[in-house]
Amino acid sequence: MQLIRLFRSEALVPLLCMMATQALGELPTARMTAIFPMGCRIGAEAELQVHGSDLDGARGLLFSDPGISAEVTNAGERKFKVQVAGGVPAGVYEVRFDGALGLTNPRPFVVSSLAEVRSPAGNTTRETAAAIGNNSVVNGIAVSRQSVWFKVTATRGQRLLLRVSAAALDSRLNPVMLLRDGAGERLARGSDAGLIDYTAAADGDCLIQIHDATYGGGTEHFFRLENSSGPHVDFVSPPVVSSFTDTEVTLYGRNLPGSKPSGLKAVDGLSLEQLTVK
């Protein structure tokens, strides 16, 4: 009888192991699908909210640079106060949510040298277009089946460089960006790279219209709209260099300080400048 009991116990071992494996396999995995806003200015702080699934028990955020920190302000709504130290270089970093189920997948987080603002709610018509200043970034979310509108005040001869970023931030938004005059007439359309380079023909407001190519919207259809007078690089030659050696490369773009005409034109038909650096 003792041998029979021992045999039955051993026979249960594979079954118990299988049940334990299935139980572990059914544990949910914390997943972060979006953050808002998607960036912060150097030396500033911002309230950031995390979106996703199975994000219970918020403990904090983990950034890929120690100069970026966060503290929980509302665990239930997954809100945090993020601080970017003054010595953090501008660039794109990674952030992960730390909760009861551990760390999530990473999301891009942008640190910039420009003023950072949030797109207000309700700017879905030309009449309610939100004003944005020069050298600033708007963090926005597309609205389903609608456009969101912004406006910049330009003077005659002023060059506007408008950039909308979405795919680079892992957004589901496929942005369409149009620049219109105050009466709604189209002045320019954003390139495939999300850039509008336009020189104002007269004083007045210019309207920026943004929507998804299929008119999708929601928290995962986010974007950053930059209105900057700073440099913009279209491409670099050569695109690849050897590590640990000094190599001269030529930048081709717009508003490059110390540059000269390149004789090349961009896909939008405008002339590019060139600047050689080491």
C-alpha positions as CSV (number, residue, x, y, z in Angstrom):
1,M,0.0,0.0,0.0
2,Q,2.8,2.4,0.7
3,L,4.3,1.8,-2.8
4,I,0.9,2.5,-4.3
5,R,0.6,5.8,-2.5
6,L,4.2,6.8,-3.5
7,F,3.4,5.9,-7.1
8,R,0.3,8.1,-7.1
9,S,2.1,11.1,-5.6
10,E,4.8,10.9,-8.2
11,A,2.2,10.7,-11.0
12,L,0.7,13.9,-9.8
13,V,4.0,15.9,-10.1
14,P,3.8,16.5,-13.9
15,L,0.2,17.5,-13.6
16,L,1.0,19.9,-10.8
17,C,3.9,21.4,-12.8
18,M,1.7,21.8,-15.8
19,M,-1.0,23.6,-13.8
20,A,1.6,25.9,-12.2
21,T,3.0,26.7,-15.6
22,Q,-0.5,27.5,-17.0
23,A,-1.2,29.7,-13.9
24,L,2.0,31.7,-14.5
25,G,1.3,32.0,-18.2
26,E,-2.1,33.6,-17.4
27,L,-0.6,36.4,-15.3
28,P,-1.3,39.7,-17.0
29,T,1.5,41.8,-18.4
30,A,1.6,45.5,-17.7
31,R,1.7,47.4,-21.0
32,M,2.1,51.2,-21.5
33,T,0.5,52.4,-24.8
34,A,0.9,56.2,-24.4
35,I,2.1,59.0,-22.2
36,F,1.0,62.6,-22.1
37,P,2.7,65.0,-22.5
38,M,5.4,63.3,-24.5
39,G,8.2,65.6,-23.4
40,C,9.5,68.3,-21.1
41,R,11.8,71.3,-21.3
42,I,15.4,71.1,-19.9
43,G,15.3,72.3,-16.3
44,A,11.5,72.2,-16.0
45,E,8.8,69.9,-14.6
46,A,5.6,68.6,-16.0
47,E,2.6,66.6,-14.9
48,L,2.6,63.3,-16.9
49,Q,-0.2,60.8,-17.3
50,V,0.4,57.1,-18.3
51,H,-2.1,55.1,-20.4
52,G,-2.1,51.4,-21.0
53,S,-3.4,48.1,-19.6
54,D,-2.8,46.3,-16.2
55,L,-1.1,49.4,-14.8
56,D,-2.1,48.8,-11.2
57,G,-0.1,49.8,-8.1
58,A,1.8,52.8,-9.6
59,R,5.2,53.0,-7.8
60,G,7.1,55.3,-10.2
61,L,8.6,55.9,-13.6
62,L,12.1,54.8,-14.7
63,F,13.9,56.9,-17.2
64,S,17.0,56.1,-19.2
65,D,18.8,59.2,-17.9
66,P,19.3,59.6,-14.1
67,G,18.7,63.4,-14.6
68,I,15.0,62.7,-15.2
69,S,13.0,61.8,-12.2
70,A,9.3,61.3,-11.3
71,E,7.1,61.0,-8.2
72,V,3.6,59.7,-8.0
73,T,0.9,62.4,-7.6
74,N,-2.2,60.2,-8.3
75,A,-1.7,56.5,-8.3
76,G,-5.3,55.7,-9.4
77,E,-5.1,58.0,-12.5
78,R,-1.4,57.1,-13.0
79,K,-0.2,60.7,-12.8
80,F,3.3,61.8,-12.0
81,K,5.3,64.9,-11.5
82,V,8.3,64.7,-13.8
83,Q,11.4,66.8,-13.3
84,V,14.2,67.3,-15.9
85,A,17.5,68.5,-14.4
86,G,19.3,71.4,-16.0
87,G,22.2,69.3,-17.2
88,V,20.2,66.8,-19.2
89,P,21.0,67.2,-23.0
90,A,18.1,67.6,-25.4
91,G,17.2,64.4,-27.0
92,V,14.9,61.3,-27.0
93,Y,15.0,59.1,-23.9
94,E,13.1,56.0,-22.7
95,V,10.6,55.8,-19.9
96,R,9.0,52.8,-18.2
97,F,6.1,52.5,-15.8
98,D,6.9,50.7,-12.5
99,G,3.8,49.1,-10.9
100,A,2.5,46.0,-9.1
101,L,3.2,43.8,-12.1
102,G,6.7,45.2,-12.6
103,L,8.2,47.3,-15.3
104,T,6.4,47.9,-18.6
105,N,7.6,48.3,-22.1
106,P,9.5,51.6,-22.8
107,R,8.0,54.7,-24.4
108,P,9.9,57.6,-26.0
109,F,10.2,60.8,-23.9
110,V,11.6,64.0,-25.4
111,V,13.7,66.5,-23.6
112,S,13.8,69.8,-25.5
113,S,15.3,73.3,-25.2
114,L,12.0,74.9,-26.3
115,A,8.9,76.0,-24.3
116,E,6.5,73.0,-23.9
117,V,2.8,73.5,-23.8
118,R,-0.3,71.3,-24.0
119,S,-2.9,71.5,-26.7
120,P,-6.1,72.8,-25.2
121,A,-9.4,71.0,-25.5
122,G,-12.0,72.2,-28.1
123,N,-9.7,73.6,-30.8
124,T,-11.4,71.7,-33.5
125,T,-12.5,74.6,-35.8
126,R,-10.7,77.5,-37.4
127,E,-12.5,79.9,-35.1
128,T,-11.2,78.0,-32.0
129,A,-7.6,77.6,-33.2
130,A,-5.1,77.7,-30.3
131,A,-2.3,80.3,-30.5
132,I,1.2,79.0,-30.3
133,G,4.3,81.1,-29.9
134,N,7.6,81.1,-31.7
135,N,10.2,78.5,-30.5
136,S,7.7,76.4,-28.7
137,V,6.4,72.8,-28.8
138,V,2.7,71.8,-28.5
139,N,1.9,68.3,-27.2
140,G,-1.4,67.3,-28.7
141,I,-3.8,64.4,-29.3
142,A,-5.8,64.0,-32.5
143,V,-9.5,64.0,-32.3
144,S,-11.4,61.2,-34.1
145,R,-13.2,62.4,-37.3
146,Q,-12.0,66.0,-36.8
147,S,-9.0,68.3,-37.1
148,V,-7.2,70.2,-34.5
149,W,-6.3,73.8,-35.2
150,F,-3.5,76.1,-34.2
151,K,-2.5,79.6,-35.3
152,V,0.8,81.5,-35.4
153,T,1.1,85.2,-36.0
154,A,3.7,86.0,-38.7
155,T,5.1,89.1,-40.2
156,R,5.8,89.6,-43.9
157,G,9.0,87.8,-44.9
158,Q,9.1,85.7,-41.7
159,R,10.2,82.1,-42.3
160,L,8.1,79.5,-40.5
161,L,9.5,76.0,-39.8
162,L,6.7,73.8,-38.5
163,R,7.4,70.2,-37.7
164,V,4.9,67.5,-36.5
165,S,6.3,64.4,-34.9
166,A,4.3,61.2,-34.5
167,A,5.9,58.0,-35.9
168,A,9.2,58.8,-34.3
169,L,7.4,58.8,-30.9
170,D,5.7,55.5,-31.6
171,S,2.3,57.1,-32.1
172,R,-0.5,55.5,-34.1
173,L,-1.2,58.9,-35.8
174,N,-0.4,59.2,-39.5
175,P,-0.5,63.0,-39.5
176,V,-1.7,65.3,-42.2
177,M,-0.6,68.9,-41.7
178,L,-1.9,71.9,-43.7
179,L,-1.0,75.5,-43.4
180,R,-3.8,78.0,-44.3
181,D,-4.3,81.7,-44.3
182,G,-6.8,83.5,-42.1
183,A,-9.5,82.9,-44.7
184,G,-8.8,79.2,-44.8
185,E,-7.0,79.1,-48.2
186,R,-4.3,76.5,-48.3
187,L,-0.7,77.9,-48.3
188,A,1.4,74.7,-47.8
189,R,1.1,71.0,-47.0
190,G,3.4,69.1,-44.7
191,S,6.0,66.8,-46.3
192,D,6.3,63.1,-45.7
193,A,8.8,64.0,-43.0
194,G,6.2,66.2,-41.3
195,L,7.8,69.6,-42.2
196,I,6.4,72.8,-43.5
197,D,8.9,75.5,-44.6
198,Y,7.0,78.6,-45.5
199,T,7.9,82.3,-45.8
200,A,4.9,84.6,-44.9
201,A,3.8,86.8,-47.8
202,A,2.0,89.2,-45.5
203,D,1.4,90.1,-41.9
204,G,-1.3,88.1,-40.2
205,D,-2.3,84.8,-38.7
206,C,-1.5,81.5,-40.3
207,L,-3.6,78.5,-39.4
208,I,-2.2,75.0,-38.9
209,Q,-4.6,72.1,-39.4
210,I,-3.7,68.6,-38.2
211,H,-5.6,65.4,-38.5
212,D,-5.0,61.7,-38.9
213,A,-4.9,60.4,-42.5
214,T,-7.9,58.1,-41.7
215,Y,-9.3,60.5,-39.1
216,G,-8.5,58.3,-36.2
217,G,-8.1,59.8,-32.7
218,G,-7.6,59.2,-29.0
219,T,-4.8,58.9,-26.5
220,E,-2.7,56.7,-28.8
221,H,-2.9,59.3,-31.6
222,F,-0.6,61.8,-30.1
223,F,1.8,64.3,-31.7
224,R,4.3,67.1,-31.0
225,L,4.1,70.2,-33.1
226,E,7.2,72.4,-33.1
227,N,7.3,76.0,-34.2
228,S,11.0,76.8,-34.2
229,S,13.4,79.3,-35.8
230,G,16.3,76.9,-35.0
231,P,18.2,74.6,-37.5
232,H,16.6,71.7,-39.3
233,V,18.7,68.9,-40.8
234,D,17.1,67.1,-43.8
235,F,20.0,64.6,-44.2
236,V,23.7,64.0,-43.6
237,S,26.5,62.8,-45.9
238,P,28.0,60.3,-45.3
239,P,25.1,58.8,-43.3
240,V,27.5,56.3,-41.6
241,V,30.9,57.0,-40.0
242,S,33.5,54.9,-38.2
243,S,33.5,55.0,-34.4
244,F,36.5,56.4,-32.4
245,T,37.7,58.5,-35.4
246,D,37.3,62.1,-36.4
247,T,35.3,62.3,-39.6
248,E,34.0,65.2,-41.6
249,V,30.3,65.1,-42.4
250,T,28.2,67.5,-44.4
251,L,24.8,68.6,-43.0
252,Y,22.1,69.5,-45.5
253,G,19.1,71.4,-44.2
254,R,17.6,74.8,-43.3
255,N,18.6,77.6,-40.9
256,L,22.0,76.0,-40.4
257,P,24.3,78.6,-38.7
258,G,27.4,79.3,-40.8
259,S,26.1,77.4,-43.8
260,K,26.3,78.1,-47.5
261,P,24.0,77.2,-50.4
262,S,24.2,73.6,-51.4
263,G,22.7,73.8,-54.9
264,L,20.3,71.0,-53.9
265,K,16.6,71.2,-53.4
266,A,14.5,69.3,-50.9
267,V,11.4,67.3,-51.8
268,D,9.3,70.4,-51.2
269,G,11.2,72.2,-53.9
270,L,13.0,74.6,-51.6
271,S,16.8,75.1,-51.6
272,L,18.9,73.4,-49.0
273,E,21.9,74.8,-47.1
274,Q,25.0,72.8,-46.3
275,L,27.5,72.9,-43.4
276,T,30.5,70.7,-43.0
277,V,31.4,69.7,-39.5
278,K,33.8,67.2,-37.8
